[in-house]
Amino acid sequence: MSHASEFREMNEEQLEFALKESQQELFRLRFQASTEKLDAPSNLRKLRREIARIKTIQREREDYGEE
């Protein structure tokens, strides 16, 4: 899991790739959770927050890029 400062250093393509990877991993973890084979339930929360961080940074760049 990464911090917001690490995501801010990435360019748009890297951010998009990190977002897709995180979303795919979240899907896999949710599937494991539904079949009751999830080892660390806290990873779901961490991934949701990571996705939110990435989307927030993307949105900030959109807002500041338009001015």
CYANA upper distance limits for C-alpha pairs under 8 A (distance plus 0.5 A):
  1 MET  CA     46 LYS  CA      7.88
  1 MET  CA     47 LEU  CA      8.09
  1 MET  CA     50 GLU  CA      7.51
  2 SER  CA      6 GLU  CA      6.80
  2 SER  CA      7 PHE  CA      7.70
  2 SER  CA     50 GLU  CA      7.65
  3 HIS  CA      7 PHE  CA      7.19
  3 HIS  CA     50 GLU  CA      8.49
  4 ALA  CA      8 ARG  CA      6.65
  4 ALA  CA     53 ARG  CA      6.82
  4 ALA  CA     54 ILE  CA      8.16
  4 ALA  CA     57 ILE  CA      8.48
  5 SER  CA      9 GLU  CA      7.05
  6 GLU  CA     10 MET  CA      7.48
  7 PHE  CA     15 LEU  CA      7.34
  7 PHE  CA     54 ILE  CA      7.24
  7 PHE  CA     57 ILE  CA      8.08
  8 ARG  CA     57 ILE  CA      7.31
 10 MET  CA     14 GLN  CA      6.20
 10 MET  CA     15 LEU  CA      6.56
 11 ASN  CA     15 LEU  CA      6.73
 12 GLU  CA     16 GLU  CA      6.63
 12 GLU  CA     58 GLN  CA      8.25
 13 GLU  CA     17 PHE  CA      6.68
 14 GLN  CA     18 ALA  CA      6.62
 15 LEU  CA     19 LEU  CA      6.56
 15 LEU  CA     54 ILE  CA      7.24
 15 LEU  CA     58 GLN  CA      8.29
 16 GLU  CA     20 LYS  CA      6.74
 17 PHE  CA     21 GLU  CA      6.69
 18 ALA  CA     22 SER  CA      6.57
 18 ALA  CA     54 ILE  CA      8.45
 19 LEU  CA     23 GLN  CA      6.62
 19 LEU  CA     51 ILE  CA      6.62
 19 LEU  CA     54 ILE  CA      6.99
 19 LEU  CA     55 LYS  CA      8.34
 20 LYS  CA     24 GLN  CA      6.65
 21 GLU  CA     25 GLU  CA      6.65
 22 SER  CA     26 LEU  CA      6.56
 22 SER  CA     47 LEU  CA      6.91
 22 SER  CA     50 GLU  CA      7.98
 22 SER  CA     51 ILE  CA      6.96
 23 GLN  CA     27 PHE  CA      6.72
 23 GLN  CA     47 LEU  CA      8.39
 23 GLN  CA     51 ILE  CA      7.63
 24 GLN  CA     28 ARG  CA      6.85
 25 GLU  CA     29 LEU  CA      6.68
 25 GLU  CA     47 LEU  CA      8.37
 26 LEU  CA     30 ARG  CA      6.58
 26 LEU  CA     44 LEU  CA      6.95
 26 LEU  CA     47 LEU  CA      6.75
 26 LEU  CA     48 ARG  CA      7.91
 27 PHE  CA     31 PHE  CA      6.69
 28 ARG  CA     32 GLN  CA      6.74
 29 LEU  CA     33 ALA  CA      6.56
 29 LEU  CA     38 LEU  CA      7.36
 29 LEU  CA     43 ASN  CA      8.41
 29 LEU  CA     44 LEU  CA      7.18
 30 ARG  CA     34 SER  CA      6.72
 30 ARG  CA     44 LEU  CA      7.91
 31 PHE  CA     35 THR  CA      6.96
 32 GLN  CA     36 GLU  CA      6.56
 32 GLN  CA     37 LYS  CA      5.66
 32 GLN  CA     38 LEU  CA      5.63
 33 ALA  CA     37 LYS  CA      6.46
 33 ALA  CA     38 LEU  CA      5.48
 33 ALA  CA     41 PRO  CA      8.15
 41 PRO  CA     45 ARG  CA      8.10
 42 SER  CA     46 LYS  CA      6.93
 43 ASN  CA     47 LEU  CA      6.55
 44 LEU  CA     48 ARG  CA      6.72
 45 ARG  CA     49 ARG  CA      6.74
 46 LYS  CA     50 GLU  CA      6.65
 47 LEU  CA     51 ILE  CA      6.62
 48 ARG  CA     52 ALA  CA      6.74
 49 ARG  CA     53 ARG  CA      6.66
 50 GLU  CA     54 ILE  CA      6.80
 51 ILE  CA     55 LYS  CA      6.69
 52 ALA  CA     56 THR  CA      6.50
 53 ARG  CA     57 ILE  CA      6.75
 54 ILE  CA     58 GLN  CA      6.73
 55 LYS  CA     59 ARG  CA      6.58
 56 THR  CA     60 GLU  CA      6.63
 57 ILE  CA     61 ARG  CA      6.74
 58 GLN  CA     62 GLU  CA      6.84
 59 ARG  CA     63 ASP  CA      6.73
 60 GLU  CA     64 TYR  CA      6.63
 61 ARG  CA     65 GLY  CA      6.18
 62 GLU  CA     66 GLU  CA      6.92
 63 ASP  CA     67 GLU  CA      7.67
